[in-house]
């Protein structure tokens, strides 16, 4: 069953002299119980997509789509209150800047307890206060916070960025949502805690059948924790398919560059040896190249690349490239 079905999502920022297209016709489907990865460089539009799904972009942004269906209901065509009710009940998001998302005027414990709905408290109404306190403490322990009393009595500015991130994750899983959008959920955490957080998310996926949209720039994380992966470059979807297929046989040059840029620690690296990187930088949205947006950086660019490639499909693996990699002469893209 499809939980979220997005088709041709476009996010634009009108300015006084032009229309800046930050996300260009991106489509994705998240199934029940699936972990979907969304990977790309910083500035490729990953966070904008997450915020557009939950409807928290401000009015400067123009969000359009052929459809953005949540369990059959089109979120973009629902009244604001109905959409807010559905998202508040079924979808949680973990932001990558937690200290800016927590209320600076309220203690962390108050904010965490407020995120716990009455429906999951197995207690009579006169026992809910105690049950909510115990539930909040348990959530903090689950994300790796041992000294829960100090954290719950502190304000966000009194805590480190890593602890605030753990609090945000605890708030996200508090209501047992059907979908968790994790936008760089472990960016400010140490390695041991990072592994613990991913184990928590994986257990929710396996035990509660919670779907997860994992947004990151790290292909190593994608390879370990996701079932399917969408690769985003400069606001456009360039490759989509099973994570195992994309890792072993990437079709798009950008995907191949992301994978090869991950250091291989099995082999010795020479002193001051340069890591493998794709030349150039991601273009600004105000000055996008003609045709394929990767063209100026692509090692395989040819004359045909001045025409924007369309997303084409081979079995369950899709790619937007005129000259896909790793294809034999007998294989074709249809």
C-alpha positions in Angstrom: 0.0 0.0 0.0 1.3 3.5 -0.9 1.3 5.9 2.0 2.7 9.0 0.1 2.5 9.4 -3.6 4.0 12.6 -5.0 4.0 13.4 -8.8 5.8 16.2 -10.4 6.4 18.3 -7.3 7.7 21.7 -8.2 8.9 24.4 -5.7 9.5 27.9 -7.0 10.7 31.1 -5.5 9.3 34.2 -7.3 11.7 37.2 -7.4 11.4 40.6 -8.9 13.1 39.6 -12.2 12.7 35.8 -12.5 11.1 32.6 -11.2 13.7 30.5 -9.4 12.9 26.7 -9.7 14.4 25.1 -6.6 12.8 21.7 -7.1 11.8 20.7 -10.6 9.1 18.0 -11.2 10.3 15.5 -8.6 8.2 12.3 -8.2 8.4 9.7 -5.4 6.4 7.0 -3.7 6.7 5.8 -0.1 5.1 2.5 0.6 3.9 1.2 4.0 6.9 -0.1 6.0 9.5 1.1 3.5 12.7 3.0 4.2 13.3 5.4 1.3 16.5 7.3 0.9 16.8 10.7 -0.6 20.4 11.6 -1.3 22.3 14.5 -2.9 24.7 17.4 -2.2 23.9 20.3 0.0 21.7 22.7 -1.9 20.0 20.1 -4.1 16.6 20.7 -2.6 16.2 17.7 -0.2 15.1 19.8 2.8 12.7 21.8 0.7 10.9 18.6 -0.4 10.6 17.5 3.2 9.1 20.8 4.3 6.8 20.9 1.3 5.3 17.5 2.3 4.5 18.6 5.8 3.4 22.1 4.7 5.8 24.3 6.7 7.3 26.4 3.9 6.5 30.0 4.2 4.3 31.9 1.7 7.2 33.1 -0.4 7.5 29.6 -1.9 5.1 28.4 -4.5 4.4 24.6 -4.2 2.6 22.8 -7.0 2.2 19.1 -7.9 0.1 16.9 -10.1 -0.8 15.1 -6.9 0.5 14.8 -3.3 -1.6 12.0 -2.0 -1.5 10.7 1.5 -3.3 7.3 1.8 -5.5 8.4 -1.2 -6.2 12.0 -0.1 -4.5 14.9 -2.0 -2.9 17.1 0.7 -2.5 20.1 -1.6 -6.3 20.2 -2.2 -7.4 19.7 1.4 -8.4 22.7 3.6 -5.5 23.9 5.8 -7.0 22.6 9.0 -7.7 19.1 7.6 -4.2 18.8 6.2 -2.7 20.0 9.5 -4.7 17.4 11.4 -3.6 14.5 9.1 0.1 15.6 9.3 -0.1 16.1 13.0 -1.5 12.6 13.5 0.4 10.5 11.0 3.7 12.3 10.0 6.7 13.4 12.1 9.8 15.2 10.9 13.3 15.4 12.3 14.9 18.7 11.3 18.7 19.0 10.9 18.8 22.3 12.9 17.0 21.2 16.2 18.1 24.2 18.3 16.2 26.5 15.9 13.1 24.3 15.9 12.6 24.0 19.7 10.7 26.7 21.6 13.4 28.7 23.4 10.8 30.0 26.0 9.7 26.5 27.2 11.6 23.8 29.0 12.5 20.7 27.0 10.5 18.4 29.2 7.3 20.5 28.7 7.8 20.4 24.9 8.4 16.6 24.9 5.4 15.8 27.1 3.2 18.0 24.9 4.2 15.9 21.8 2.8 12.7 23.5 -0.8 12.1 22.5 -3.4 10.8 25.0 -4.2 7.9 22.7 -1.0 6.1 23.4 -1.1 6.6 27.2 -2.5 3.4 28.8 -3.9 5.1 31.9 -7.0 6.6 33.3 -7.4 10.3 33.0 -6.3 10.9 36.6 -3.1 8.9 36.0 -2.2 10.5 32.7 0.1 13.1 34.2 2.3 10.5 35.8 2.1 8.2 32.7 3.1 11.1 30.4 6.1 11.9 32.6 7.2 8.2 32.6 6.7 8.0 28.8 8.8 11.2 28.3 11.6 9.8 30.4 11.5 6.5 28.5 11.7 8.3 25.2 14.9 10.2 26.3 16.5 6.9 27.5 15.6 5.3 24.1 17.6 8.0 22.2 20.6 7.8 24.4 20.0 10.5 27.1 20.8 9.1 30.5 20.5 12.2 32.7 16.8 12.8 31.9 16.1 15.1 34.9 18.7 17.6 33.9 17.6 17.6 30.2 13.9 17.9 31.0 14.4 20.9 33.3 16.7 22.7 30.9 15.9 25.2 28.1 17.1 24.5 24.6 19.9 27.1 24.7 21.3 25.3 27.8 21.9 22.1 25.9 24.3 21.1 23.2 23.3 20.7 19.5 23.7 17.0 19.8 21.4 16.7 22.9 18.8 18.9 21.1 18.9 16.6 18.2 18.2 13.6 20.4 15.3 15.5 21.9 13.9 16.2 18.5 14.1 12.5 17.6 12.3 11.6 20.8 9.5 14.1 20.0 9.3 12.6 16.4 8.8 9.1 17.6 6.6 10.0 20.6 3.2 9.6 18.7 4.2 6.4 16.8 3.7 8.0 13.4 3.1 6.2 10.1 5.8 8.2 8.4 9.0 9.7 9.8 10.8 12.2 7.6 14.4 12.2 8.9 16.3 15.2 7.5 20.0 14.5 8.3 18.9 13.0 11.7 22.4 12.3 13.0 24.4 15.2 11.5 25.5 16.6 14.9 25.9 13.3 16.8 28.9 11.3 17.6 29.4 7.9 15.9 28.2 5.6 18.7 25.0 7.7 19.3 24.5 7.8 15.5 24.4 4.0 15.4 22.0 3.9 18.3 19.6 6.4 16.7 19.5 4.4 13.4 18.8 1.2 15.4 15.9 3.0 17.1 14.5 4.0 13.7 15.1 0.6 12.3 13.2 -1.0 15.2 10.3 1.3 14.7 10.3 0.3 11.0 10.4 -3.5 11.8 8.1 -3.6 14.9 5.6 -0.8 14.2 5.8 -0.9 10.4 6.7 2.8 10.3 7.8 4.2 7.0 10.9 6.4 6.9 12.1 9.0 4.4 15.8 9.3 5.2 17.4 12.4 3.8 21.2 12.6 3.7 24.2 13.4 1.6 26.1 10.3 2.8 25.8 7.2 0.6 27.3 5.0 3.2 24.3 5.6 5.4 22.0 5.1 2.5 23.6 1.7 1.7 23.1 0.4 5.2 19.6 1.5 6.1 17.4 2.0 3.1 15.3 -0.2 0.8 15.0 2.2 -2.2 16.9 5.3 -3.0 16.2 8.5 -5.0 19.2 10.5 -6.1 18.7 14.3 -6.4 20.9 16.8 -8.2 20.3 20.5 -8.4 16.5 20.1 -7.7 16.0 17.3 -10.2 15.6 13.5 -9.7 18.4 11.8 -11.7 18.2 8.2 -10.6 15.8 6.0 -8.7 15.6 2.3 -7.8 16.5 -0.4 -5.3 19.4 0.7 -3.1 21.3 -2.6 -3.7 20.9 -2.1 -7.5 22.1 1.5 -7.4 25.1 0.7 -5.2 26.3 -2.2 -7.3 25.3 -0.8 -10.8 24.7 3.0 -10.9 23.4 4.3 -14.2 23.9 8.0 -13.7 27.4 9.6 -13.6 26.4 11.7 -10.6 25.3 8.6 -8.6 28.6 6.9 -9.6 30.6 9.9 -8.4 28.7 9.9 -5.0 29.5 6.3 -4.5 33.2 6.4 -5.5 33.7 9.5 -3.2 33.1 7.4 -0.1 36.5 6.4 1.2 37.4 2.7 1.1 39.1 2.0 4.4 39.9 -1.6 3.4 42.8 -0.4 1.4 45.7 1.8 2.5 45.6 5.4 1.5 48.8 7.2 0.6 49.8 10.2 2.6 48.0 13.4 1.4 46.3 11.4 -1.3 43.4 13.3 -2.7 39.9 11.8 -2.4 37.9 11.0 -5.5 35.5 14.0 -6.2 33.4 15.2 -9.0 35.0 18.4 -10.5 33.3 21.7 -10.2 30.5 22.8 -7.9 26.7 22.6 -7.9 25.4 25.5 -10.0 23.4 28.3 -8.5 19.6 28.3 -9.1 19.8 31.7 -10.7 22.3 30.5 -13.4 21.4 26.9 -14.3 23.1 25.3 -17.3 21.1 24.5 -20.5 19.9 20.9 -20.8 21.4 18.4 -18.4 22.2 20.3 -15.2 25.2 18.0 -14.5 26.6 18.7 -18.0 29.4 21.2 -17.0 30.7 18.7 -14.4 30.0 15.4 -16.2 33.0 13.5 -17.4 30.8 11.8 -20.1 29.1 15.0 -21.4 28.5 15.1 -25.2 26.7 17.3 -27.7 23.3 15.6 -26.9 23.5 16.8 -23.3 22.3 20.3 -24.3 18.8 18.7 -24.3 17.4 17.9 -20.9 17.2 14.1 -20.5 13.9 12.5 -19.5 13.5 9.9 -16.7 13.5 6.5 -18.4 13.0 3.1 -16.9 14.6 -0.3 -17.1 12.7 -2.8 -15.0 12.6 -1.2 -11.5 15.6 1.1 -12.0 15.0 4.6 -13.5 17.6 7.2 -14.7 17.6 10.6 -16.4 20.7 10.5 -18.6 21.4 10.3 -22.4 24.5 8.1 -21.8 23.8 5.9 -18.8 26.7 3.9 -17.3 27.1 0.2 -16.7 24.9 -0.9 -19.6 26.0 -3.8 -21.9 25.3 -3.6 -25.7 22.3 -5.9 -25.3 20.7 -3.8 -22.5 18.6 -0.8 -23.3 16.8 1.9 -21.4 13.1 2.2 -22.4 
